[in-house]
Amino acid sequence: MEGYRPETILLATDGSEDGGLAAAAVDLSKRTGAKLHVAHAWVPVSHLANPSLVPARYHPPREEGARRILDEQLRRVEQIESTVSEAHLVEGRPPTRSSTSPSGSRDPRPSASG
């Protein structure tokens, strides 16, 4: 697809320290003029959950922990001297086997929490 230029680039983050992904997204955004969006999807943790089973980055195990992960990624992007067009904090759950397309492949759309 010679000459194709994306309008939007999505950098999805899970809170890992891989700065190479952020640098690649920033570089592509700068080279193409595409808007850069950063997103983190999180799953609410039940207040009955055993705190020792909740990853440390999710303490407190609610939206505040997820917001902290997203904010950390936004800081990494800013350190590379780039701006983010939009940041998205999405509440959801991973797809299940029932979330497959007719061809049997996984549905890439986020599932709504229920």
N, C-alpha and C positions, 0 to 999 in steps of 0.2 A: 504494500500500500504506500507507494511513494507519494510524498506530498501530504500524507495524512497528518493532521494536527489535532490532538485531543483538546477538548474545551475544558475538561475537568480531570484532575488526578486525585484519587482517593488513597490516602495513607491510613490504613487500618492498623491500630496498635493494640498489642496485648500487654504492654507494660515491660517487655523485655528490653534489654540494654543495646540492641542492635542498631547502632547509629548509622550503619551503612544503608539501611533501608530508607531512613529519613533523608540522608544525603542524596540517594538516587532519586527519590521523589522530588526533592527540591531542584536538583539538576534538570530533570525532565521538565518540570514546571517552568523553569527559567528559559530553557532552550525552546520550548514550544509556545510560551505565553499562556499556558493553561492555568486555570485557577487551582489552587491546592486546598483540598479539604482533608481534615484529620478526623478520624472517628475511633471511638472505643465502644464496644458493646459489652454490657455487663448483665449478669444474672443476679437478681435479688437473693440474698441468703436469708433463710428463715431465722427468726429470732430464737428458735429452738435448736438451731444447729450448734454442734459442739465447736467452740471457738478454735480448738486445736486443729480442726479439719479445714479451716478457712485460711487460704494463703495470706501471709503477712501483709502483702500489698493491699489487701482488701480490709484491713483493720482501720477504722470501723467497717464492719462488713455490710455496708449499705452504699447508697449512692455517693457518699462523700469519698469513699475509697476509690470508686470508679472515676470520680471527678479528678482525684489526685493523679491517677494514671494518665488521664487525658492531658492534664495540665503539664505533667512532666514531658510528654511528647511534644507539646506546643513549645515548651522552653527549648528542647533540642532543635526544633526547626528554626526558632529565632536565633539560636547560636550559630546556625549556618547562614545567617543573614538573609532570611526569607520571611515572607509574610504568609499567613494562612487566611484564605478567603472565608472559610467557615469551619467551625469545630462542632462535632456531633457526638453527643453522649446518648447512646441508644440502649434502652432497657429491652432485653429479649432473652431468648433461650436458644440453645443450639438446635439445628434441625434434627428431626427424628426420622426414623425409617418411613413414617407416613408422609414426610415432607419431600417426596420424590416426584419427579416429573413422569409423564407417561412413558418416556424412554428408559426410565429407571435411574437416571442420574439425579444427584441431589439438587434440590431447589436452592439456588444461591440467595434468594431473598430472605431477609431476617424474619424470624417467626415472632409474632406478637406474644407478649407474656399474657398468661391467662390465669 
